[in-house]
Amino acid sequence: MNYLSVENLTKSFGERVLFEDLTFGIDKGEKVAVVAKNGNGKSTLLKIICGDGTEDIGRIVYRKDIRLDYLEQAENFDPEKFIFDEVLATETVENQAIRAYENAIQNPEDTEAYKNAFEQMNATNAWDYDVKVNTILSQLKIEDKMAAIGTLSGGQKKRVALAKILINEPDLMILDEPTNHLDLDMIEWLETYLSKSKSAIIMVTHDRYFLEVVCTAIIELEDQQIYKYNGNFSYYLEKKAERQEILQATIGKAKNLMRTELDWIRRQPKARGTKQKARVDAFDGLKDTATQRVQKDELEIRIQMNRLGSKIVELHKLGKSFGDKKIINHLNYGFKRGEKMGIVGANGTGKSTFLNMLVGTEQPTKGKISVGETVVMGYYHQSGANFKSGKKMLEVITDIAEFIPLEKGKRMSAAQFLEKFLFPRSMHYTDVDKLSGGEKKRLYLMTILMKNPNFLILDEPTNDLDIFILGVLEDYLAQFEGCLIIVSHDRYFLDKLVDHTLYFRGEGEVKDIIGNYTAYREYLKLETSEARKQEKAKKDKAKVVVEEVKPDKKKVKLSYKEQVEFDGLEDLIEKLSSELETVTTELNSGSLSGQEAGTKATRLNEIGREIQEKEARWLELAEYA
């Protein structure tokens, strides 16, 4: 069943064509990712699909009565609105019932409102829906649902926007970078949730594990055209490589044939017959094929870096705290030549603080950091660089160095280095002010690498980089012969590059795990399993102790007073059950005033508790009766 059809869609900005004559469809339950290099129109395509009307030509057709929701990269919420009201803003009967019930709880003196809200929850069967709402908010770590939107950070607002879409569960979700501002636990939960969702999804994300787990199809925008691959990310990589090999073979054959045809054309007189003209026309098409280039996003640069000595960076009884909050407690560590370390842990556990101490911008509370004389630090931090306004891209790089020294006495120019990081020559004299956020971060990363460090620290380097640039960066770092530290939420990136992982557990505890991100997750599973076993053992031990302290003398019969109590319990329970039935009938009659309904509701709760207590006491006495 087709949910969405895109027909002959074209979009350009002036002379620059983003895409031309695109045609594709999204079916019920299909989960599709759009991949393309930054600036090739991924987000623009999503906005056009959502109906912003900025397309040059083409048509967007939805199935009748389809429900659609769009997660943008930046949300525009009413700052005065509460989180809970925002995520339930869509006017469904369940949302209306839950909002009314939550408001009634906040105003317990209005018993009429409480009674009506309670009845509405029952009538719409909204109790299960309420559980779903609170589960989603909890998983996305939105703890205070009655907080005003205006008090939230940008990342928290993005999570609220995501929660709103997941709660609404539309027929078609359009998600632009849904994993941004989520920690690793949230991302893995979201993967599972979307994989099981019945909604069709079209998304843009640079998280390759997310693409692998969630997607059933990949749409690639390349050279203003569209290629659709019906499979996940691994399937896409395999089939794209096959397509490029076939194209390369076609280009090779065309080049060989073009040489023959070119030689023929040069030997022919100017006056030609019809057949000769047809052959000349065919040559033009052959030339177009032969002059194509297959772009492979690979980077192999053997940089001649300063050699690291035997002493690199050593941590001696390192400690850091802010007041009573411990970040690191008594950490000893010595870095070895060529090691690649990943750093993981929940937000606020001290990862960035640790990096700042390594480069000297933050001082330890105790202990010391000793840095070798041959170490050249390079630090890419999240806040990025503030480029001087009016500077050209090439000037930013050449201000650092005109050339990069390579192995065997070779060297690479700044312009060549820009091209290696997928900045074409046509962009080299572009003002940095006109670059996108992702392009600025890529340029900033290059300014760090141009300084030729042998101890490289990267704090969230993958944010806003597309999957093609990530591949280029991974190729570069895989060859990097110095020490490398990476803090990242990109699991694929960590798995591919690091050989051991520092896990910041909180409360100053840091655990060194041998292996990459996958090894860290296996460690967490084992740790959780061991914690459960210990908790069970503790409960079992407590149970044994309780049994051991029981008096040896066993009770053989009831006392006179207990026998009288036991005899009267059955009648009392029967009377309470009868009263429970009566009060329930009165509440459901609709004839009570607001005050009367409130009194009856209170009594209903009291009766329920009394029945439970009396039944428990009856069971206790019946053992000896």
C-alpha positions, 0 to 999 in steps of 0.5 A, spaced: 500 500 500 503 506 497 503 512 502 507 517 499 509 518 491 514 523 489 513 525 482 518 528 477 521 533 483 526 538 481 529 543 486 535 548 484 538 554 488 539 559 482 544 555 477 545 550 482 541 544 481 540 540 488 536 534 484 532 533 478 526 529 476 526 525 482 521 519 482 520 514 488 515 512 493 514 510 500 509 504 502 506 502 508 511 500 514 517 501 509 523 504 513 527 509 508 533 513 509 536 518 505 543 518 504 547 524 500 553 528 501 552 534 505 549 540 501 546 535 496 539 536 499 537 531 504 534 536 509 531 540 503 528 534 500 524 532 507 521 539 507 519 539 500 515 532 502 512 535 508 509 540 503 513 547 504 512 548 497 519 550 495 520 545 489 521 548 482 517 542 479 514 536 481 508 533 485 508 530 492 502 525 493 499 522 499 494 517 500 488 519 503 487 521 510 494 519 512 497 522 518 504 525 518 509 528 523 515 531 521 521 532 526 525 538 524 533 539 526 530 545 530 523 546 533 519 552 534 515 551 541 511 556 545 516 557 551 510 558 556 507 551 554 509 545 559 512 539 556 506 534 558 501 539 554 506 539 548 507 532 547 499 531 548 498 537 543 495 533 538 487 532 538 486 525 539 481 522 544 486 519 548 490 525 549 484 529 551 483 524 556 490 524 559 490 531 559 484 532 563 486 527 568 493 530 569 489 537 570 484 533 575 490 530 579 493 537 580 487 540 582 484 535 587 479 540 590 475 540 584 471 533 585 467 534 579 473 534 574 476 528 577 470 524 576 469 526 569 476 525 567 476 518 570 470 516 566 473 519 560 479 515 561 475 509 562 471 510 556 477 512 551 481 506 554 486 511 555 490 507 561 494 503 556 496 509 552 498 513 559 503 508 560 506 508 553 506 516 554 510 515 560 514 510 558 517 514 552 518 520 556 522 516 561 526 512 556 528 519 553 530 522 560 524 527 560 524 527 567 519 533 569 514 533 564 510 539 568 517 543 566 516 549 561 519 548 554 522 555 555 527 552 561 529 547 556 536 546 553 536 545 545 538 538 546 532 537 551 527 540 546 529 536 540 528 530 545 521 533 547 519 533 539 521 526 538 517 524 544 511 528 541 512 524 534 513 517 537 507 518 542 502 520 536 505 514 532 503 517 525 502 513 519 508 516 516 514 519 520 519 524 517 525 524 521 531 529 520 537 527 524 533 523 530 539 521 534 542 528 535 542 529 542 541 522 544 546 518 549 548 511 547 542 508 551 537 512 548 539 511 541 539 503 542 532 504 545 530 508 539 532 503 534 528 497 537 522 502 538 522 504 531 524 497 528 517 495 531 513 501 529 508 500 524 509 507 522 512 508 515 519 512 516 523 516 511 529 519 515 536 522 514 541 520 519 549 519 519 548 514 525 550 507 520 548 502 526 541 506 526 541 505 518 543 498 519 538 496 524 532 500 522 532 501 515 529 496 510 531 501 504 536 506 502 535 512 497 541 515 495 542 522 492 548 523 487 549 527 481 542 530 482 539 523 481 536 518 485 538 510 487 534 506 491 536 500 494 531 495 498 535 493 504 539 496 510 546 499 510 550 493 509 546 491 503 546 499 500 554 499 501 555 492 497 550 494 491 553 501 491 560 498 490 557 493 485 554 499 481 560 503 481 564 497 478 559 496 473 560 503 471 567 503 471 567 497 466 562 501 462 567 507 462 573 503 461 570 500 454 567 507 452 574 510 453 577 504 448 571 505 443 572 513 443 579 512 441 577 508 435 572 513 433 576 519 435 581 516 430 576 515 425 573 522 425 580 525 424 581 521 418 574 523 415 573 528 410 569 534 412 563 532 407 560 526 410 554 522 408 548 520 413 551 514 416 557 518 417 553 524 421 549 518 425 556 515 427 559 522 429 552 524 433 553 517 437 560 519 438 558 525 442 554 520 447 560 515 447 564 521 449 559 523 455 560 516 458 567 515 457 569 522 461 564 520 467 568 519 474 567 514 479 568 518 485 570 513 491 570 517 498 577 514 500 583 518 503 590 515 504 595 520 506 601 518 509 603 524 513 610 525 516 609 526 523 614 528 529 616 521 532 613 520 539 618 518 545 618 513 550 614 518 555 608 520 552 602 522 557 602 519 564 597 520 569 599 519 576 594 518 582 589 523 578 583 526 581 578 531 580 572 534 583 567 539 583 565 540 591 562 534 593 561 531 586 567 526 584 569 526 577 575 522 577 578 518 583 585 516 583 587 514 576 593 511 574 595 510 567 600 511 561 599 512 554 603 507 549 605 509 542 600 508 537 594 506 542 587 508 540 582 510 546 575 511 546 571 514 552 564 513 554 559 514 559 553 518 561 553 525 560 556 529 566 560 523 568 566 528 566 569 526 559 570 533 557 573 535 563 578 529 563 580 531 556 581 539 558 585 536 563 590 533 558 591 539 554 592 543 560 585 548 560 583 544 567 587 543 573 586 536 577 584 537 584 590 532 586 595 528 582 599 530 576 599 529 568 606 528 566 607 530 558 613 527 554 617 533 550 616 530 543 608 530 544 604 535 539 597 535 542 591 536 537 584 538 540 578 538 536 572 540 541 565 540 541 564 548 541 568 548 534 572 554 531 570 561 531 573 563 524 575 570 522 569 573 518 571 574 511 576 569 510 576 564 504 576 557 506 583 556 503 586 562 507 584 558 513 588 552 511 594 556 508 594 560 515 596 554 518 601 551 513 602 551 505 604 544 505 603 538 509 609 533 509 608 526 507 613 520 507 619 519 503 620 527 502 613 528 499 608 533 500 601 535 499 598 542 498 593 545 502 588 545 496 590 538 495 588 537 502 581 540 502 580 536 496 581 530 500 576 532 505 571 532 499 572 540 498 572 541 491 576 546 488 570 550 486 569 551 494 576 553 496 575 561 495 568 561 498 567 565 505 567 561 511 561 565 513 557 562 507 559 555 509 553 550 513 554 548 520 557 541 517 562 544 513 564 549 518 566 543 523 569 539 517 574 545 516 575 546 523 577 539 524 582 540 518 585 546 521 587 541 527 590 535 522 594 541 518 598 542 525 600 535 524 599 533 531 602 526 534 597 526 540 590 527 537 584 528 541 577 528 538 571 530 542 564 528 538 568 529 531 562 526 528 556 531 529 553 534 523 558 530 518 555 525 513 556 518 512 561 519 506 565 524 510 565 519 516 568 514 511 574 519 509 575 521 516 575 513 518 580 512 513 585 518 515 585 516 523 586 508 521 592 510 518 594 515 524 600 513 527 600 517 533 596 516 540 588 517 539 583 519 544 575 519 541 569 521 545 563 520 541 556 517 541 557 514 534 558 507 535 560 505 528 566 510 529 568 507 535 567 500 533 572 501 527 577 505 530 579 504 538 582 498 541 580 499 548 575 504 552 575 508 558 568 507 561 566 513 566 561 510 571 560 516 575 562 518 582 569 518 580 570 511 578 573 510 571 574 503 568 579 501 562 575 495 558 580 492 553 576 492 546 571 497 542 564 499 543 561 492 542 566 490 548 564 495 552 556 494 551 558 486 553 561 489 559 555 492 561 551 486 560 555 482 564 556 487 569 548 488 570 547 480 570 552 480 576 549 486 579 542 482 579 545 475 581 548 479 587 542 482 589 538 476 588 543 472 593 543 478 598 535 477 598 536 470 599 541 471 605 536 475 608 530 470 607 535 465 611 536 470 616 529 471 617 527 464 618 533 462 622 531 467 628 524 465 628 522 462 635 522 454 635 516 454 639 510 453 634 503 456 635 498 451 635 492 454 636 488 461 637 487 465 643 480 466 645 480 473 643 483 471 636 478 466 635 472 471 636 476 476 631 476 470 626 469 468 627 467 475 625 472 476 619 467 473 614 461 477 616 465 483 616 468 482 609 462 480 606 459 487 609 465 491 606 464 487 599 456 489 599 458 496 600 463 496 595 458 494 590 453 499 592 458 505 592 461 503 585 453 503 583 452 510 585 458 513 582 456 510 575 449 513 576 451 520 574 446 523 579 451 525 584 453 532 585 461 534 585 461 534 592 458 527 593 462 524 588 468 526 591 466 523 598 464 517 595 470 516 591 474 517 597 470 512 601 471 507 595 478 507 596 478 506 603 473 500 602 478 497 598 484 497 603 480 495 608 478 489 604 485 487 603 487 488 610 481 483 613 482 478 608 490 478 609 488 477 617 483 472 615 488 468 612 493 469 617 488 466 623 486 461 619 492 457 619 491 456 626 483 455 627 
